[in-house]
Amino acid sequence: MACKRKEKGAFLFHHIQPKMSRLAFQIPLILLIIWIGLVFTSGIEVSGYAFVLFWFALAIGLRSKSELKAFSFPVSILGVVALAMFFPQYFQEIRGFKLTQLINPLIQLIMFGMGATLSWKDFSAVAQNPKSVGIGIVAQFSIMPLMGFLLANFSGLEPEVAAGIILVGCSPSGTASNVMAYLARANVALSVTLTTISTLLAPLMTPLLMKLLAGEFIEIDLLKMMWDIFKIIILPVGAGLIVHQIVGKNGKWIDRILPILSMIGIALIILVITAAGRDGLLQIGPLLVILVLLHNSLGYGVGYGTSRLLGLTEQDARTLAIEVGMQNAGLASGLSQSLGKLVTVGLAPAVFGPMQNVTGSILATFWSKKKPRIKSTKVT
């Protein structure tokens, strides 16, 4: 009897699963058709619900296919952006409390999560792979800042908005790069090392680079920016590192829950920032999107090309491309909030955050299908 039940269950599973898989993509398609119909019949203003639901339904649908699962989070972020653009009034203020005040605490939570995954052994990686680490750090704080400076100068945007492009370029790499490195068959240990070191150097390097490159666009208080970054990054990372040392092997549950909290934190940051800068994005959106896409793409391309020219392996070159191209847009947003210029300086980070999640996923998926010819020495 038990055997027959198992056979019946397997039969139902094999027949229901394909139908569920088809349904997972049919629902987003129906919602997209409804959205297009509403745009032409009633105007784009009343089509928001269908458009937002389309992105979230598509994100759920992508999770039904193992080969497309990596795109689920970036697509859901597009849904978050759509939600903020169509209904900004719900994500700007609640009973007099401005939701932009949540940005820095959320970044600190993400940074705490990063620290909680580290141990002192991670810092010994520099000595074991000094060439790749050295090239990666120099590339991180040279390629994107200079690209941002050039794009800002030729953009024709108002100074404070242009300064936001430079601010993104001067920020360290973000934790999302580690996930993309894993998907791209890159050197994950090197990715974590570069993210960690660039993050710890940010309180010094980001303000100095901003003073040098963005001083003509916006007034930079060097010491205040250093202190702001110290509070946003170093303190929570340090606290997370201490917790990791205390909890040790008993903290596996922390490793499981913190990535989820980090993803929620990233989504909330993007939601609040996009809602706050919605009007500005509508005015200069297309130009800013093009500039940010160019900035992000140049980071990948120049990072990869420079790495190969300097003799790094394919695997390490992929790692550096991702580390250079993907920035900590959340930190840039937090700093623009601290400057009191979230609706101007914060526009570029607001676009860069969702953009890099999409482009990074596409690049990582492309590389995941191409095994590196030469495997680099791992950093442990």
Stockholm file with secondary structure:
# STOCKHOLM 1.0

chainA/1-380         MACKRKEKGAFLFHHIQPKMSRLAFQIPLILLIIWIGLVFTSGIEVSGYAFVLFWFALAIGLRSKSELKAFSFPVSILGVVALAMFFPQYFQEIRGFKLTQLINPLIQLIMFGMGATLSWKDFSAVAQNPKSVGIGIVAQFSIMPLMGFLLANFSGLEPEVAAGIILVGCSPSGTASNVMAYLARANVALSVTLTTISTLLAPLMTPLLMKLLAGEFIEIDLLKMMWDIFKIIILPVGAGLIVHQIVGKNGKWIDRILPILSMIGIALIILVITAAGRDGLLQIGPLLVILVLLHNSLGYGVGYGTSRLLGLTEQDARTLAIEVGMQNAGLASGLSQSLGKLVTVGLAPAVFGPMQNVTGSILATFWSKKKPRIKSTKVT
#=GR chainA/1-380 SS CHHHHHHHHHHHHHHHHHHHHHHHHHHHHHHHHHHHHHHHHHCGGGGHHHHHHHHHHHHHHHTTSTTTGGGHHHHHHHHHHHHHHHCGGGGTEETTEEGGGGHHHHHHHHHHHHHHTCCGGGGGHHHHSHHHHHHHHHHHTTHHHHHHHHHHHHHCCCHHHHHHHHHHHHSCBCTHHHHHHHHTTCCHHHHHHHHHHHHHHHHHHHHHHHHHHSTTTSCCCHHHHHHHHIIIIIHHHHHHHHHHHHHGGGGHHHHHHHHHHHHHHHHHHHHHHHHHTHHHHHHHHHHHHHHHHHHHHHHHHHHHHHHHHTTCCHHHHHHHHHHHHSBCHHHHHHHHHHTTCTTTTTHHHHHHHHHHHHHHHHHHHHHHTSCCSSCCCCCC
#=GC SS_cons         CHHHHHHHHHHHHHHHHHHHHHHHHHHHHHHHHHHHHHHHHHCGGGGHHHHHHHHHHHHHHHTTSTTTGGGHHHHHHHHHHHHHHHCGGGGTEETTEEGGGGHHHHHHHHHHHHHHTCCGGGGGHHHHSHHHHHHHHHHHTTHHHHHHHHHHHHHCCCHHHHHHHHHHHHSCBCTHHHHHHHHTTCCHHHHHHHHHHHHHHHHHHHHHHHHHHSTTTSCCCHHHHHHHHIIIIIHHHHHHHHHHHHHGGGGHHHHHHHHHHHHHHHHHHHHHHHHHTHHHHHHHHHHHHHHHHHHHHHHHHHHHHHHHHTTCCHHHHHHHHHHHHSBCHHHHHHHHHHTTCTTTTTHHHHHHHHHHHHHHHHHHHHHHTSCCSSCCCCCC
//
